[in-house]
Amino acid sequence: MLEYRDIYAGGRLLPSASPDAITVANPATEEIMGAAPAASDKDVDIAVRAAREAFDSGPWPRADRAERATAMDRLAAALENRARDTAFLVTAEMGMPITASRLHNAEVPVTIVRYYAALARALPPEEVRAAVNFRGHTIVRQEPVGGERDRKREGREVRTAAR
């Protein structure tokens, strides 16, 4: 049986503020297969604060497209390495046939993450297009959320890159 009593926030496991747990039963056998903390309002506040801090001050908002693509590749590899266990757990938790679980909860997520990693590498950061209704041109800029323009708009520090 898998039993968790901690919440994951700020890159580490922290004791839940709630003494309560949610048990998970296999719908086919009704056997209890696991338990997880019944997160309290305090647990949620801790997780949301940690996520906000990570987004504002962590490495992700300053990462360029190549760094983000590399991180997504690492995530895809980690998901792929756990695919068998993930499919088994989902099947045991919800009764989904193992073939469907392998596809929808293991293979498809890996494929999607790899697709977006490749897209981050392939899309040009800036494209000049002919204007449609006036003389001149239009610049279309692809930039990750949390990128330079977002920080400028919010009055936060901006890291400049040589062009």
Secondary structure, DSSP 8 states (H G I E B T S, - for coil): -EE--EEEETTEEEE-S---EEEEE-TTT--EEEEEE---HHHHHHHHHHHHHHHHHSSGGG--HHHHHHHHHHHHHHHHHTHHHHHHHHHHHH---HHHHHIIIIIHHHHHHHHHHHHHHHS-SEEEEE-SSSSSEEEEE---TTSHHHHHHTT--------
